[in-house]
Amino acid sequence: MPGKAAKVVITERQQEVLLMMSRSVTISFHLRQLARIILLGFSHLQAVSDHGP
């Protein structure tokens, strides 16, 4: 289904918190994995936007 995706922005503070969560040993594996997925998604978006379409 073609359409326009919503623009999602992540702040530096949110990125820091996600990074701490992804490295934490006191939270569940599921939350660590989710934090890593979000960080990877945003790092990919930043890489694409840095290089252009």
MMTF fields as JSON, N, C-alpha, C and O atoms, coordinates in Angstrom:
{
  "mmtfVersion": "1.0.0",
  "mmtfProducer": "UNKNOWN",
  "numBonds": 211,
  "numAtoms": 212,
  "numGroups": 53,
  "numChains": 1,
  "numModels": 1,
  "chainsPerModel": [1],
  "groupsPerChain": [53],
  "chainIdList": ["A"],
  "bondAtomList": [4, 2, 8, 6, 12, 10, 16, 14, 20, 18, 24, 22, 28, 26, 32, 30, 36, 34, 40, 38, 44, 42, 48, 46, 52, 50, 56, 54, 60, 58, 64, 62, 68, 66, 72, 70, 76, 74, 80, 78, 84, 82, 88, 86, 92, 90, 96, 94, 100, 98, 104, 102, 108, 106, 112, 110, 116, 114, 120, 118, 124, 122, 128, 126, 132, 130, 136, 134, 140, 138, 144, 142, 148, 146, 152, 150, 156, 154, 160, 158, 164, 162, 168, 166, 172, 170, 176, 174, 180, 178, 184, 182, 188, 186, 192, 190, 196, 194, 200, 198, 204, 202, 208, 206],
  "bondOrderList": [1, 1, 1, 1, 1, 1, 1, 1, 1, 1, 1, 1, 1, 1, 1, 1, 1, 1, 1, 1, 1, 1, 1, 1, 1, 1, 1, 1, 1, 1, 1, 1, 1, 1, 1, 1, 1, 1, 1, 1, 1, 1, 1, 1, 1, 1, 1, 1, 1, 1, 1, 1],
  "groupList": [{"groupName": "MET", "atomNameList": ["N", "CA", "C", "O"], "elementList": ["N", "C", "C", "O"], "formalChargeList": [0, 0, 0, 0], "bondAtomList": [1, 0, 2, 1, 3, 2], "bondOrderList": [1, 1, 2], "singleLetterCode": "M", "chemCompType": "L-PEPTIDE LINKING"}, {"groupName": "PRO", "atomNameList": ["N", "CA", "C", "O"], "elementList": ["N", "C", "C", "O"], "formalChargeList": [0, 0, 0, 0], "bondAtomList": [1, 0, 2, 1, 3, 2], "bondOrderList": [1, 1, 2], "singleLetterCode": "P", "chemCompType": "L-PEPTIDE LINKING"}, {"groupName": "GLY", "atomNameList": ["N", "CA", "C", "O"], "elementList": ["N", "C", "C", "O"], "formalChargeList": [0, 0, 0, 0], "bondAtomList": [1, 0, 2, 1, 3, 2], "bondOrderList": [1, 1, 2], "singleLetterCode": "G", "chemCompType": "PEPTIDE LINKING"}, {"groupName": "LYS", "atomNameList": ["N", "CA", "C", "O"], "elementList": ["N", "C", "C", "O"], "formalChargeList": [0, 0, 0, 0], "bondAtomList": [1, 0, 2, 1, 3, 2], "bondOrderList": [1, 1, 2], "singleLetterCode": "K", "chemCompType": "L-PEPTIDE LINKING"}, {"groupName": "ALA", "atomNameList": ["N", "CA", "C", "O"], "elementList": ["N", "C", "C", "O"], "formalChargeList": [0, 0, 0, 0], "bondAtomList": [1, 0, 2, 1, 3, 2], "bondOrderList": [1, 1, 2], "singleLetterCode": "A", "chemCompType": "L-PEPTIDE LINKING"}, {"groupName": "VAL", "atomNameList": ["N", "CA", "C", "O"], "elementList": ["N", "C", "C", "O"], "formalChargeList": [0, 0, 0, 0], "bondAtomList": [1, 0, 2, 1, 3, 2], "bondOrderList": [1, 1, 2], "singleLetterCode": "V", "chemCompType": "L-PEPTIDE LINKING"}, {"groupName": "ILE", "atomNameList": ["N", "CA", "C", "O"], "elementList": ["N", "C", "C", "O"], "formalChargeList": [0, 0, 0, 0], "bondAtomList": [1, 0, 2, 1, 3, 2], "bondOrderList": [1, 1, 2], "singleLetterCode": "I", "chemCompType": "L-PEPTIDE LINKING"}, {"groupName": "THR", "atomNameList": ["N", "CA", "C", "O"], "elementList": ["N", "C", "C", "O"], "formalChargeList": [0, 0, 0, 0], "bondAtomList": [1, 0, 2, 1, 3, 2], "bondOrderList": [1, 1, 2], "singleLetterCode": "T", "chemCompType": "L-PEPTIDE LINKING"}, {"groupName": "GLU", "atomNameList": ["N", "CA", "C", "O"], "elementList": ["N", "C", "C", "O"], "formalChargeList": [0, 0, 0, 0], "bondAtomList": [1, 0, 2, 1, 3, 2], "bondOrderList": [1, 1, 2], "singleLetterCode": "E", "chemCompType": "L-PEPTIDE LINKING"}, {"groupName": "ARG", "atomNameList": ["N", "CA", "C", "O"], "elementList": ["N", "C", "C", "O"], "formalChargeList": [0, 0, 0, 0], "bondAtomList": [1, 0, 2, 1, 3, 2], "bondOrderList": [1, 1, 2], "singleLetterCode": "R", "chemCompType": "L-PEPTIDE LINKING"}, {"groupName": "GLN", "atomNameList": ["N", "CA", "C", "O"], "elementList": ["N", "C", "C", "O"], "formalChargeList": [0, 0, 0, 0], "bondAtomList": [1, 0, 2, 1, 3, 2], "bondOrderList": [1, 1, 2], "singleLetterCode": "Q", "chemCompType": "L-PEPTIDE LINKING"}, {"groupName": "LEU", "atomNameList": ["N", "CA", "C", "O"], "elementList": ["N", "C", "C", "O"], "formalChargeList": [0, 0, 0, 0], "bondAtomList": [1, 0, 2, 1, 3, 2], "bondOrderList": [1, 1, 2], "singleLetterCode": "L", "chemCompType": "L-PEPTIDE LINKING"}, {"groupName": "SER", "atomNameList": ["N", "CA", "C", "O"], "elementList": ["N", "C", "C", "O"], "formalChargeList": [0, 0, 0, 0], "bondAtomList": [1, 0, 2, 1, 3, 2], "bondOrderList": [1, 1, 2], "singleLetterCode": "S", "chemCompType": "L-PEPTIDE LINKING"}, {"groupName": "PHE", "atomNameList": ["N", "CA", "C", "O"], "elementList": ["N", "C", "C", "O"], "formalChargeList": [0, 0, 0, 0], "bondAtomList": [1, 0, 2, 1, 3, 2], "bondOrderList": [1, 1, 2], "singleLetterCode": "F", "chemCompType": "L-PEPTIDE LINKING"}, {"groupName": "HIS", "atomNameList": ["N", "CA", "C", "O"], "elementList": ["N", "C", "C", "O"], "formalChargeList": [0, 0, 0, 0], "bondAtomList": [1, 0, 2, 1, 3, 2], "bondOrderList": [1, 1, 2], "singleLetterCode": "H", "chemCompType": "L-PEPTIDE LINKING"}, {"groupName": "ASP", "atomNameList": ["N", "CA", "C", "O"], "elementList": ["N", "C", "C", "O"], "formalChargeList": [0, 0, 0, 0], "bondAtomList": [1, 0, 2, 1, 3, 2], "bondOrderList": [1, 1, 2], "singleLetterCode": "D", "chemCompType": "L-PEPTIDE LINKING"}],
  "groupTypeList": [0, 1, 2, 3, 4, 4, 3, 5, 5, 6, 7, 8, 9, 10, 10, 8, 5, 11, 11, 0, 0, 12, 9, 12, 5, 7, 6, 12, 13, 14, 11, 9, 10, 11, 4, 9, 6, 6, 11, 11, 2, 13, 12, 14, 11, 10, 4, 5, 12, 15, 14, 2, 1],
  "groupIdList": [1, 2, 3, 4, 5, 6, 7, 8, 9, 10, 11, 12, 13, 14, 15, 16, 17, 18, 19, 20, 21, 22, 23, 24, 25, 26, 27, 28, 29, 30, 31, 32, 33, 34, 35, 36, 37, 38, 39, 40, 41, 42, 43, 44, 45, 46, 47, 48, 49, 50, 51, 52, 53],
  "secStructList": [7, 7, 7, 7, 7, 7, 7, 7, 7, 7, 7, 2, 2, 2, 2, 2, 2, 2, 2, 2, 2, 2, 2, 7, 1, 1, 1, 7, 2, 2, 2, 2, 2, 2, 2, 2, 2, 2, 2, 2, 2, 2, 2, 2, 2, 2, 2, 2, 2, 2, 2, 7, 7],
  "xCoordList": [0.823, 0.0, 0.886, 1.494, 0.976, 1.811, 1.177, -0.045, 2.009, 1.534, 2.712, 3.866, 2.426, 3.485, 3.664, 2.707, 4.895, 5.203, 5.38, 5.812, 5.051, 5.218, 6.705, 7.484, 7.083, 8.47, 8.642, 7.884, 9.627, 9.886, 11.249, 12.221, 11.31, 12.544, 12.917, 12.051, 14.2, 14.684, 15.664, 16.57, 15.473, 16.358, 17.646, 17.731, 18.643, 19.907, 19.693, 20.291, 18.847, 18.572, 17.896, 18.243, 16.926, 16.266, 17.269, 17.218, 18.173, 19.191, 20.108, 20.476, 20.475, 21.309, 20.615, 21.232, 19.331, 18.57, 18.467, 18.645, 18.184, 18.104, 19.446, 19.496, 20.534, 21.862, 22.142, 22.691, 21.768, 21.944, 21.11, 21.57, 19.873, 19.003, 19.584, 19.521, 20.142, 20.661, 21.877, 22.214, 22.544, 23.734, 23.454, 24.324, 22.264, 21.926, 21.795, 21.309, 22.232, 22.077, 20.945, 20.642, 20.323, 19.275, 17.867, 16.897, 17.731, 16.402, 16.247, 17.224, 15.035, 14.77, 15.424, 15.685, 15.675, 16.267, 15.41, 15.931, 14.094, 13.183, 13.356, 13.392, 13.463, 13.639, 14.996, 15.098, 16.051, 17.379, 17.34, 17.884, 16.697, 16.607, 15.799, 16.177, 14.71, 13.89, 14.677, 14.593, 15.435, 16.259, 17.287, 17.519, 17.905, 18.888, 18.238, 18.815, 17.052, 16.342, 16.035, 16.227, 15.562, 15.247, 16.51, 16.502, 17.596, 18.852, 19.376, 19.854, 19.29, 19.741, 18.899, 19.425, 17.6, 16.718, 17.062, 17.113, 17.3, 17.627, 19.028, 19.259, 19.962, 21.304, 21.258, 22.0, 20.392, 20.232, 19.607, 20.033, 18.603, 17.958, 18.943, 18.935, 19.783, 20.779, 21.791, 22.193, 22.207, 23.173, 22.588, 23.278, 21.331, 20.666, 20.519, 20.762, 20.127, 19.933, 21.272, 21.322, 22.356, 23.676, 24.166, 24.863, 23.808, 24.285, 23.318, 23.653, 22.136, 21.149, 20.407, 20.787, 19.355, 18.543, 19.236, 18.674],
  "yCoordList": [-1.158, 0.0, 1.248, 1.555, 1.956, 3.152, 4.27, 4.372, 5.079, 6.199, 6.92, 6.593, 7.876, 8.63, 8.126, 8.036, 7.803, 7.365, 8.582, 9.64, 8.429, 9.523, 9.748, 8.798, 11.005, 11.341, 11.152, 11.705, 10.381, 10.112, 10.689, 10.494, 11.397, 12.036, 11.47, 11.237, 11.252, 10.777, 11.818, 12.255, 12.211, 13.21, 12.537, 11.313, 13.373, 12.826, 12.126, 11.084, 12.701, 12.098, 10.739, 9.783, 10.655, 9.375, 8.348, 7.176, 8.795, 7.89, 7.401, 6.227, 8.299, 7.909, 6.872, 5.892, 7.089, 6.157, 4.798, 3.763, 4.796, 3.529, 2.813, 1.588, 3.568, 2.963, 2.348, 1.249, 3.053, 2.494, 1.23, 0.245, 1.269, 0.086, -1.089, -2.228, -0.829, -1.914, -2.579, -3.714, -1.864, -2.413, -2.925, -3.53, -2.687, -3.03, -4.541, -5.255, -4.999, -6.421, -6.636, -7.771, -5.539, -5.656, -5.601, -5.79, -5.346, -5.354, -6.628, -7.33, -6.917, -8.166, -8.169, -7.119, -9.356, -9.514, -8.844, -8.23, -8.963, -8.384, -6.863, -6.315, -6.183, -4.733, -4.34, -3.358, -5.103, -4.829, -4.981, -4.155, -6.036, -6.299, -5.206, -4.765, -4.773, -3.713, -2.403, -1.703, -2.074, -0.861, -0.94, 0.05, -2.102, -2.275, -2.118, -1.501, -2.668, -2.576, -1.118, -0.678, -0.374, 1.039, 1.811, 2.608, 1.577, 2.271, 1.919, 2.794, 0.656, 0.263, 0.906, 1.329, 0.979, 1.607, 3.072, 3.552, 3.782, 5.197, 5.41, 6.381, 4.535, 4.69, 4.46, 5.098, 3.552, 3.323, 4.544, 4.947, 5.136, 6.329, 7.485, 8.231, 7.639, 8.711, 8.472, 9.414, 7.226, 6.913, 7.193, 7.721, 6.849, 7.093, 8.593, 9.069, 9.347, 10.782, 11.499, 12.528, 10.966, 11.57, 11.391, 12.257, 10.276, 9.983, 10.406, 10.377, 10.794, 11.226, 10.038, 8.89, 10.303, 9.211, 8.481, 7.545],
  "zCoordList": [0.0, 0.0, 0.0, 1.026, -1.087, -1.104, -0.286, -0.184, 0.276, 1.079, 1.684, 1.405, 2.491, 3.14, 4.563, 5.332, 4.894, 6.25, 7.134, 6.676, 8.381, 9.336, 9.593, 9.671, 9.721, 10.055, 11.561, 12.359, 11.926, 13.331, 13.674, 12.945, 14.785, 15.221, 16.58, 17.423, 16.787, 18.077, 18.614, 17.904, 19.874, 20.466, 20.94, 21.038, 21.23, 21.731, 23.074, 23.341, 23.904, 25.22, 25.061, 25.755, 24.144, 23.894, 23.38, 23.753, 22.524, 21.996, 23.12, 23.157, 24.032, 25.171, 26.042, 26.46, 26.315, 27.157, 26.47, 27.112, 25.178, 24.443, 24.446, 24.556, 24.326, 24.353, 25.722, 25.81, 26.789, 28.134, 28.308, 28.886, 27.799, 27.905, 27.128, 27.593, 25.961, 25.131, 25.756, 25.418, 26.678, 27.328, 28.743, 29.37, 29.233, 30.61, 30.803, 29.926, 31.948, 32.274, 33.282, 33.65, 33.725, 34.744, 34.161, 34.894, 32.863, 32.252, 31.436, 31.171, 31.048, 30.337, 28.954, 28.365, 28.465, 27.141, 26.08, 25.149, 26.22, 25.231, 25.136, 24.034, 26.271, 26.253, 25.685, 24.95, 26.021, 25.446, 23.937, 23.204, 23.481, 22.047, 21.342, 20.257, 21.937, 21.354, 21.255, 20.246, 22.293, 22.268, 21.147, 20.452, 20.962, 19.875, 18.509, 17.614, 18.344, 17.062, 16.737, 15.603, 17.723, 17.502, 17.137, 16.199, 17.873, 17.578, 16.189, 15.467, 15.817, 14.481, 13.389, 12.359, 13.614, 12.641, 12.437, 11.305, 13.536, 13.41, 12.862, 12.142, 13.18, 12.605, 11.099, 10.353, 10.644, 9.205, 8.545, 7.463, 9.181, 8.622, 8.534, 7.555, 9.533, 9.517, 8.407, 7.725, 8.216, 7.167, 5.797, 4.926, 5.595, 4.308, 4.078, 2.969, 5.104, 4.927, 4.723, 4.049, 5.298, 5.106, 3.673, 3.144, 3.043, 1.69, 0.613, -0.571, 1.002, 0.029, -0.576, -0.347, -1.342, -1.911, -3.035, -3.603]
}
